[in-house]
């Protein structure tokens, strides 16, 4: 899956989209956890991560002296 291409820690660091879905799934999806997890991860990889990474890069550029 596209999700596996991303290195969790590098991208997320506890504050990004992956941490968010972990929390969401663990709190609200007891009965259908795996199914919901899979769908959310696919959605996030397809739509959220590219935007999020781009934003991250722009922020890094701005921080350079």
CORWO-V610322 format. One record per residue. N is the residue number from 0. RES is the residue in three letters. PSI is psi in whole degrees, 0 to 359 (NA if undefined). Layout:
n=<N:N>
res=<RES:RES>
psi=<PSI:PSI>
This chain:
n=<0:1:2:3:4:5:6:7:8:9:10:11:12:13:14:15:16:17:18:19:20:21:22:23:24:25:26:27:28:29:30:31:32:33:34:35:36:37:38:39:40:41:42:43:44:45:46:47:48:49:50:51:52:53:54:55:56:57:58:59:60:61:62:63:64>
res=<UNK:UNK:UNK:UNK:UNK:UNK:UNK:UNK:UNK:UNK:UNK:UNK:UNK:UNK:UNK:UNK:UNK:UNK:UNK:UNK:UNK:UNK:UNK:UNK:UNK:UNK:UNK:UNK:UNK:UNK:UNK:UNK:UNK:UNK:UNK:UNK:UNK:UNK:UNK:UNK:UNK:UNK:UNK:UNK:UNK:UNK:UNK:UNK:UNK:UNK:UNK:UNK:UNK:UNK:UNK:UNK:UNK:UNK:UNK:UNK:UNK:UNK:UNK:UNK:UNK>
psi=<157:331:321:344:341:140:105:297:320:313:319:307:30:356:354:193:327:317:320:312:326:313:314:308:315:327:324:353:37:310:329:34:307:317:313:318:310:312:317:318:318:316:313:321:323:320:318:313:313:317:316:318:320:316:317:315:317:319:317:316:317:329:341:138:NA>
